[in-house]
Amino acid sequence: MGNFTFFSFRKTLLFFTFLLFTSLSAVAQSFCPQDPDPFDQQDLRLNSEYTPGQCPANDIQIVGAFLDTGEVCNSCISGDEITANFSISINHNTNSGDRFLGVFADLTETRPDGSVAVCKIARSSGPVLKNSEQSGNQQVLDYGEVTFTCGSQLVLDNILLVWTAANGESPVTPQNNPNGKYCYANPVINIVPPLNAVATASCNSNNLSDVDLVVSGGAAPLSYSWSGPGEFNAMSEDLVDLDNETTYNVTVTDAEGCTTSTSITTPICFICPTLSDESLDITTCEDEQGQILSVNSNVDNIDIRFVYFTSQQSNPYVGGTQIGAIVSPTGGTATSTEGISNLDPGTYYAYAILDTNDSDLTDANCRPSATIVINITESVSPTFDAIAAICEGEVLAALPTTSTNGIEGTWSPALDNTQTTEYTFTPVDGECAETTSLTIEVGDKVVPTFDPVAAICEGETLAALPTTSTNGIEGTWSPALDNTQTTEYTFT
């Protein structure tokens, strides 16, 4: 097997990284179909001279690996069985000439359908160019052929490198490796395949499909051309929100004009919504209604209804009174278009449910719900003892801040003993009670009138003054009558 010139490659697929198998597991694997190569090359991992995890020499290092169909455009169609040339890139750190390199490893193929196959390779190739003859500290060696399914992920691990002394030959053996130079601590190598594309479809939260396109091989940059039903077309790598059970085709073109194609049929998607984080239970007075209801849904394209019942329901999809209009979740939250209203005192059970007339609700068994308990408390009217009328200017006692039926609150306006006033009692927050009013009558003052008393001589008898005025006001006089001098008497 001869030398190849340095080959640069681009990898657009991030391969899975596999754990290194132990040497025992390597022994258990069967040879790949084209192995060993040459036919008498032994798998030196079976030789106890070479210890896993040890690298006594770094004369030669493995850099990468790739597959080439041999066509002008190195591409293939996902799912096809392909036999391609297998090349390994190495770096030779010395100027020893005509060395041969043995590569012993496990080849793991993860196919597009998810199945995995593992086989072992035992191959040698050469001669290896001297370091001074390399281009860019790399050279590529031909390691025969590999048969695989296009679109597979191919990984080399548990790699042992053994090289001969100068002027060596194939097969590589312990005998033509007299200095015992080897490396059994090499990195996992992701093999770059021919240009290919693998498309997978998955359901999203809108009960539609997203398509993920994974392209490997080829020269960057890549372009994409999608086609589908009707006039559908797209230039992006991935697609979102596609219809169910629909086929889409894509052609991928690399920088060198090479192409590969694949297609994908979207699945039937339906995710039954989960309704959660509904409004907290509500307790309110009958005259303080209007609270809005809400619920979270993990599916935005199925509408929500809010309904209430006078008793708890095992199936809230039957009957009930709807609150507001049917709503679509926005940002994962559905909110009622109206608040609760006109509910008599009592307990009610409100439910957030799916709109069964929504065309996106395709599963008759999908009937989630979320419950909100509503307690409506009867509003009490505060009662107070009547306040007796007063005359203008008389002392007016403070009004009680607790009603006779136990409702606390405040009065307004401020007390006024100069005029008749209506006072309003407002219950404090938290009291399920109505406002009420109380009027205090303030009467105008009346001036008592009396007939004049004729003058007397000093010492003459002075008749008692009348205790009722001519206009009907009762009262008393002061000071005591005095018939010895002129005196002013006050009627109270």
C-alpha positions in Angstrom: 0.0 0.0 0.0 1.5 3.3 -1.1 1.6 6.9 0.3 -1.0 9.6 -0.4 -0.4 13.3 -0.3 -1.7 15.3 2.6 -5.5 15.6 2.6 -7.3 18.3 4.5 -10.9 17.7 5.5 -13.8 19.4 7.2 -16.1 17.7 9.6 -19.6 19.1 10.0 -21.0 16.4 12.2 -20.1 16.2 15.8 -19.6 12.5 16.4 -20.4 10.8 19.6 -17.4 10.0 21.7 -17.2 6.5 22.9 -15.3 5.2 25.9 -12.2 3.2 25.2 -12.8 -0.5 25.2 -10.5 -2.7 27.3 -8.0 -4.9 25.6 -10.2 -7.9 26.7 -13.2 -6.5 24.8 -11.1 -5.9 21.8 -10.1 -9.5 21.8 -13.8 -10.5 21.9 -14.7 -8.5 18.7 -14.6 -10.2 15.2 -12.5 -8.8 12.5 -14.0 -6.3 10.1 -14.8 -7.9 6.6 -11.6 -6.5 5.0 -9.4 -7.5 7.9 -6.7 -8.4 8.6 -4.8 -6.6 5.8 -2.4 -8.0 4.7 -4.0 -11.4 5.4 -1.1 -12.4 7.7 -1.2 -9.3 9.8 -1.8 -10.2 13.4 -3.7 -8.0 15.9 -0.8 -7.0 18.1 -3.2 -6.0 20.9 -3.2 -9.7 21.7 0.5 -9.5 22.4 1.5 -8.9 26.0 4.5 -6.8 25.0 2.1 -3.9 24.3 0.3 -2.5 27.4 -2.9 -0.6 27.1 -2.6 3.0 28.3 1.2 3.1 27.7 3.0 5.1 25.1 6.8 4.4 25.3 7.5 6.3 22.1 5.8 9.1 20.1 7.7 8.7 16.8 4.4 8.4 15.0 1.1 10.0 16.1 -2.4 9.4 14.6 -4.1 12.6 13.6 -7.3 11.6 11.8 -9.1 9.3 9.4 -11.4 9.6 6.4 -13.3 7.6 3.8 -13.2 8.3 0.1 -15.5 6.7 -2.5 -13.0 7.3 -5.2 -15.5 9.4 -7.2 -14.9 13.0 -8.3 -17.5 14.0 -5.7 -16.9 12.1 -2.6 -20.5 11.7 -1.5 -23.1 9.1 -0.8 -26.8 8.7 -0.1 -27.8 8.0 3.5 -28.9 4.4 3.9 -26.9 3.0 1.0 -24.2 0.4 1.7 -20.9 1.8 0.6 -17.3 0.4 0.3 -14.9 3.3 0.4 -11.1 3.8 0.6 -9.9 4.1 4.2 -7.1 6.6 4.8 -5.4 7.5 8.1 -3.5 10.8 8.6 -0.4 10.6 10.8 2.5 12.7 11.9 6.0 11.1 11.7 8.3 12.9 14.1 11.6 11.3 12.9 13.6 11.1 9.7 13.9 7.3 9.8 13.1 6.0 6.3 10.9 3.2 5.0 9.1 2.5 8.2 5.8 0.6 8.2 3.0 1.4 10.6 0.5 -1.1 12.0 -2.8 0.1 13.2 -4.9 -2.1 15.5 -8.2 -0.7 16.7 -12.0 -1.2 17.3 -14.2 0.2 14.6 -17.6 1.2 15.9 -20.4 2.0 13.4 -23.5 3.7 14.6 -26.0 3.5 11.8 -28.7 6.0 10.9 -31.4 3.7 12.4 -29.5 3.7 15.7 -28.1 0.2 15.5 -24.5 -0.3 16.4 -21.9 -2.7 15.0 -18.3 -3.1 16.3 -15.5 -5.0 14.6 -11.7 -4.9 14.9 -9.2 -3.9 12.4 -5.6 -5.1 12.1 -3.8 -3.4 9.2 -0.4 -2.2 8.3 0.8 0.2 5.6 3.9 2.0 4.4 6.4 3.1 3.8 6.1 6.1 6.0 7.6 9.4 4.7 10.3 11.0 6.7 9.4 14.0 8.8 11.3 16.2 6.4 9.2 14.9 3.5 5.8 15.5 5.1 3.6 18.4 4.1 2.4 20.4 7.1 3.5 17.8 9.6 1.0 15.3 8.2 0.9 12.5 5.7 -1.9 10.1 4.7 -1.5 6.4 4.5 -3.8 4.0 2.6 -5.4 1.4 4.9 -7.5 -0.5 2.4 -11.3 -0.4 2.3 -14.2 -0.2 4.8 -17.8 -1.3 4.1 -20.4 0.7 5.9 -23.9 2.2 5.7 -23.9 5.8 4.4 -24.9 8.2 7.1 -23.3 6.1 9.9 -21.0 7.6 12.5 -17.7 5.7 12.4 -15.3 5.8 15.3 -11.8 4.2 15.9 -10.9 3.6 19.5 -8.8 1.3 21.6 -6.0 2.1 19.1 -2.6 0.5 19.2 0.1 1.9 16.9 3.2 -0.2 16.3 5.9 0.8 13.8 8.9 -1.0 12.4 12.5 0.1 12.4 13.9 1.8 9.3 13.6 -0.3 6.1 10.7 -2.3 7.5 7.9 -4.2 5.8 4.4 -5.5 6.2 3.1 -7.2 8.2 4.3 -5.4 11.3 5.4 -7.9 13.9 7.3 -7.8 17.2 10.3 -9.1 15.2 10.5 -6.1 12.9 9.8 -3.8 15.8 13.1 -4.6 17.6 13.2 -1.4 19.7 9.7 -2.1 21.1 8.4 1.3 19.9 4.6 1.6 20.1 1.8 3.8 21.5 -1.3 2.2 23.1 -2.7 5.5 24.5 -4.2 7.2 21.5 -7.2 9.5 21.2 -10.5 8.3 19.9 -10.7 9.1 16.2 -13.9 10.1 14.5 -13.7 9.0 10.9 -14.8 11.6 8.4 -17.2 9.9 5.9 -18.1 10.9 2.3 -20.4 13.9 2.0 -23.8 12.7 3.3 -26.9 14.0 5.0 -29.2 12.4 7.6 -32.5 14.1 8.5 -34.5 13.2 11.6 -38.0 14.6 12.6 -39.3 15.1 16.1 -42.6 16.5 17.5 -42.5 20.0 19.1 -44.8 21.6 21.6 -47.1 22.9 18.8 -47.9 19.3 17.8 -46.0 20.0 14.6 -42.6 18.6 13.5 -39.1 20.0 13.5 -36.5 18.5 11.2 -32.8 18.3 12.2 -30.4 17.8 9.3 -26.9 16.5 10.1 -24.4 16.7 7.4 -20.9 15.1 7.5 -18.1 15.2 5.0 -17.8 17.7 2.2 -16.0 21.1 1.9 -17.4 24.2 3.6 -19.4 26.2 3.2 -22.5 24.1 2.6 -25.9 25.2 1.0 -29.3 23.6 1.4 -32.3 23.4 -0.9 -35.5 22.0 0.6 -38.7 21.1 -1.3 -42.0 19.8 -0.1 -45.7 19.8 -0.7 -47.2 22.5 -2.8 -44.7 25.3 -3.3 -42.8 24.7 -0.1 -39.1 25.5 -0.3 -36.4 26.5 2.2 -32.7 27.3 2.3 -32.0 26.7 6.0 -30.3 23.6 7.4 -33.1 22.7 9.8 -36.9 23.1 9.5 -39.5 23.9 12.1 -43.3 23.6 12.5 -43.9 21.3 9.6 -47.2 19.5 8.9 -47.7 15.9 10.1 -47.2 13.0 7.7 -45.6 15.1 5.0 -42.4 14.3 3.0 -39.7 16.9 2.5 -36.6 16.5 0.3 -33.2 18.3 0.6 -30.2 18.6 -1.6 -26.9 19.6 0.1 -24.2 21.2 -2.0 -20.6 21.8 -0.7 -18.1 24.4 -1.8 -16.8 22.2 -4.6 -20.2 21.7 -6.1 -20.6 18.1 -4.8 -24.1 17.2 -3.7 -25.9 14.7 -1.6 -29.7 14.3 -1.0 -32.0 12.8 1.5 -35.7 13.0 2.5 -37.7 12.8 5.6 -41.4 12.1 6.3 -42.7 13.8 9.4 -44.5 11.8 12.0 -48.0 12.1 13.4 -47.5 14.5 16.3 -49.7 15.0 19.2 -48.7 16.0 22.7 -51.5 16.1 25.2 -51.2 19.5 27.0 -50.4 19.6 30.7 -52.4 22.3 32.5 -50.6 23.6 35.6 -49.9 26.6 37.9 -53.6 27.6 37.8 -54.9 30.7 39.7 -55.0 30.4 43.5 -58.3 29.5 45.0 -60.5 32.6 45.4 -62.4 33.7 48.5 -64.3 37.0 48.1 -67.4 39.0 49.1 -70.4 38.8 46.8 -70.0 42.5 45.9 -66.3 42.3 45.3 -66.2 39.8 42.3 -64.3 40.3 39.1 -61.3 38.1 39.7 -59.5 36.8 36.5 -58.6 33.1 36.1 -55.4 31.8 34.5 -53.6 28.5 33.8 -50.3 27.5 32.2 -50.2 25.1 29.2 -47.1 23.5 27.7 -48.9 23.4 24.3 -49.7 26.8 22.7 -51.8 25.8 19.8 -54.7 24.2 21.6 -57.3 26.7 23.0 -58.5 26.8 26.6 -61.9 27.2 28.2 -62.8 28.3 31.7 -66.0 26.9 33.1 -67.6 26.7 36.6 -70.0 24.4 38.5 -71.8 24.5 41.8 -70.2 21.1 42.8 -67.0 19.3 42.2 -66.8 17.4 38.9 -65.1 14.2 37.8 -65.5 15.2 34.2 -65.6 19.0 33.8 -65.8 18.6 30.0 -69.6 18.0 30.4 -71.9 20.9 31.3 -70.8 23.9 33.4 -71.1 27.7 32.7 -68.3 29.2 30.6 -66.4 32.3 31.9 -65.6 34.7 29.1 -64.5 33.6 25.6 -62.3 30.7 24.5 -58.7 31.8 24.7 -55.3 30.7 23.2 -52.3 30.4 25.5 -49.8 33.2 25.0 -46.3 32.5 26.2 -47.6 29.3 27.8 -50.3 31.1 29.8 -54.1 31.3 29.1 -56.0 34.0 30.9 -59.8 34.4 31.1 -61.3 37.3 29.1 -63.7 38.0 31.9 -63.6 37.8 35.7 -66.1 35.9 37.8 -69.3 37.8 38.3 -72.9 37.7 39.5 -72.3 34.6 41.7 -74.5 34.2 44.8 -72.9 33.3 48.1 -71.6 29.8 48.1 -68.8 27.5 46.9 -68.1 27.0 43.2 -65.6 24.9 41.3 -64.0 26.5 38.2 -62.0 24.4 35.7 -59.5 25.2 33.0 -60.1 22.7 30.2 -59.2 22.2 26.5 -61.5 23.4 23.8 -62.8 20.1 22.4 -63.7 21.9 19.1 -60.1 22.8 18.5 -59.0 21.0 15.3 -55.5 20.4 16.8 -57.0 18.4 19.6 -56.9 15.0 17.8 -56.8 12.7 20.8 -60.3 12.0 22.3 -58.6 10.7 25.4 -56.7 13.9 26.0 -58.8 15.7 28.6 -56.6 17.4 31.2 -58.0 20.0 33.6 -57.0 22.3 36.4 -59.3 23.2 39.3 -59.8 26.6 41.0 -62.2 26.7 44.1 -64.2 29.9 44.4 -65.9 30.8 47.7 -68.4 33.7 47.6 -69.2 35.1 51.1 -72.5 36.9 51.7 -72.1 40.6 52.3 -73.5 41.8 55.8 -75.1 45.1 56.4 -73.8 46.8 59.6 -76.4 47.9 62.1 -76.3 50.7 64.7 -78.5 52.0 67.5 -80.3 55.2 66.5 -78.7 58.5 67.8 -81.1 60.9 69.4 -81.5 64.3 67.9 -79.6 67.2 69.5 -80.0 70.9 69.5 -77.5 73.0 67.6 -74.2 73.3 69.5 -74.9 70.5 71.9 -72.2 67.9 72.5 -72.2 65.1 70.0 -70.7 61.8 71.2 -68.3 59.9 68.9 -70.0 57.3 66.7 -69.1 53.6 67.5 -66.5 52.1 65.2 -68.0 48.6 65.6 -71.5 47.9 64.6 -74.0 46.1 66.8 -73.5 43.0 64.6 -69.7 43.1 64.9 -68.5 44.9 61.8 -65.6 47.2 62.2 -65.1 50.4 60.1 -64.9 54.1 60.0 -67.3 57.0 59.7 -67.2 60.0 57.4 -67.5 63.0 57.3 -66.3 64.4 60.6 -69.0 65.0 63.3 -70.8 68.3 63.0 -73.1 69.5 65.9 -74.3 72.5 64.0 -76.5 70.9 61.4 -78.3 67.7 60.5 -75.8 65.4 58.7 -75.8 62.0 57.1 -72.8 59.9 58.1 -71.4 56.9 56.1 -69.9 53.8 57.7 -67.2 52.1 55.6 -66.2 48.6 56.7 -62.4 48.0 57.0 -60.7 45.8 54.4 -61.4 42.1 55.1 -64.9 42.7 56.4 -67.4 41.2 54.0 -69.9 44.0 54.6 -71.7 46.8 52.9 -71.5 50.5 53.6 -74.3 52.0 55.6 -75.4 55.4 56.6 -76.8 57.1 59.7 -78.4 60.6 60.0 -78.1 62.7 63.2 -80.8 65.4 63.5 -79.5 68.8 64.8 -82.4 71.1 65.8 -82.3 74.9 65.6 -82.3 76.8 69.0 -85.7 78.4 70.0 -85.7 81.6 72.1 -88.3 81.3 74.9 -90.8 84.2 75.2 -92.5 85.5 78.3 -95.0 88.1 79.1 -93.4 91.1 80.8 -93.6 91.3 84.6 -94.9 94.6 86.0 -92.5 96.7 88.2 -93.1 96.5 92.0 -92.1 98.6 94.9 -89.4 97.5 97.2 -90.7 94.9 99.6 -93.9 94.1 97.6 -94.8 90.6 96.9 -93.1 89.2 93.8 -95.0 86.3 92.1 -93.1 83.2 91.0 -91.8 83.4 87.4 -93.5 80.9 85.0 -91.4 77.7 84.2 -93.0 77.4 80.8 -92.5 80.1 78.2 -95.4 81.4 76.2 -94.0 79.4 73.3 -93.9 76.2 75.2 -90.2 75.9 76.4 -89.8 74.5 79.9 -87.0 75.6 82.1 -85.9 77.2 85.4 -85.0 80.7 86.5 -82.0 82.0 88.4 -81.0 83.6 90.7 -83.7 83.4 93.3 -86.4 86.1 93.3 -85.4 89.2 95.1 -88.1 91.9 95.9 -85.6 94.3 97.4 -83.8 95.4 94.2 -84.0 95.4 90.5 -82.7 92.0 89.3 -82.1 90.3 85.9 -83.2 86.7 85.9 -82.0 84.0 83.4 -84.3 81.3 82.0 -82.5 78.1 81.4 
